[in-house]
Amino acid sequence: MVPEKQCTSLARPSIIYLCLCVVLLSSRIILAQSQSVTTIDNDDSFISTLLSDTPNQQREVSRLLKAHPDLVNPQLWGKVVDQMSGVSPERALKILEVAKQIANELNTVEIKLFDLPAILLYS
């Protein structure tokens, strides 16, 4: 019976150290994520964040639009469409996708009536 007590008493410090390591690693991960957050306080910073190349861009744009409903308006849509001027066709399509997500969020019929050729002529 004595060896069993020694095993459990040795296991307790290991569990404590393991928990301590998990807490420390978690706090470092959270700190790293919080430092990479961009402050969005006006249309320009919002547009820049919306148009930045990120993995899973559609999901990220959707999250940003829902997180900042006060910045989502027809003027934002127009400013995003204006960003299509003078960029490569590939970049223009990415910007168009963001503009489409903004239009869906606004649920504005006038904006949704625009199709690709109309937007390309507009810019």
N, C-alpha and C positions, 0 to 999 in steps of 0.2 A: 504494500500500500504506500509506502514512503516514496518509491519511484514515481507513482502517479501524481502525488502532490508536487513533486519537483517539476514534472513536465508541465503542469498547469501553471505553476508559478513562473516558469520560464516563458510560457506562451503569452502571458499578460503583457510583459514589456514589448514583445514583438508586435502585438496588436496595437498597442499605444503608439509605437514608432510608425507602424503602417498607417494609422489614422492621421498622425501628424504629417507624414509625407503627402498623403492625399490632400489634406487641407492646404498645405503650402503650394503644391502644384496647381491646385484649383485656383488659388488666389493669384498666382502668376499668370495663368491663362486668362482669367477675368481682367486683370490689369492690362494685359497686352491687347485684348479686344477693345477695352474702353479707350485706349490711346489711339486706336485706328478709326474711331468714330469721327466723321466730319460734322462740323457745326453748320447747320442750315438756318440762316437767319434772313435771307432775302431771295428774290427770284434768281439772281445770277448764281449764287452758290447752290440753289436747288437744281437749276438746269445743269450745272456742271456735274453735280452728283448723279442726276438722272442719266446723263449721257456718258458717264465714265464706263469704261469696259470692265465688266465684272463677270465672274462665272455666274451662271443662272441669272442673266440680266433681266429677263422678263419677271421673274419672281421678285428680284430686288427692287425693280421699278414699281411693281405693284405694292410692295411693302412700304416703300417711300411715299407713294401717293396716298395710301391710307394713313400713314403716320403724320402727314402734313396737309390735311384737307383745306386749311386756310390759305395755302399757296396754290391750290389747284383751281384754275379759272381759265376762261377762254384766252386771256392775255398770255398765260403761261404756254398754252398750246401754240399760239402764234409765234412766240419767241423760240420755242423748240423747232417749229417748222422753219423759221428764219435761219437756224443753224445748218440747214441743208445746203445753203449757198456755198458753192466753191469747194465742196468736199468730194471725195471719191464716191462712185456709185455704191460700193459696199457700205461705206459710212453713212451715206444718205438713207439706205434701207434700214440701218440700225436706228437712225434718228426717226425715220418714219414709223417704225414699230413703237418707239416711245410715244410719239405723237398720237398714235392709234390708242395706246393704253390710256393716255390722258383724256382723249375723246370719250372712250368707254366709261371712264370714271366720272366725267362730266355729264354723260348721258345727254348730250346736246345734239339734236337732229341736224342742225346746220353744219356742224363740224363733221359729223359722220357721213354727210353727203359727199365730202371730198373723197376722190379716189386718187390713186397714184399719179395719173397724168395731170390732174388738176393741181395737186400739190407741187409737182415738179414745175409746172408752168408758173405757179404762184411764187416760187422761190427763184 
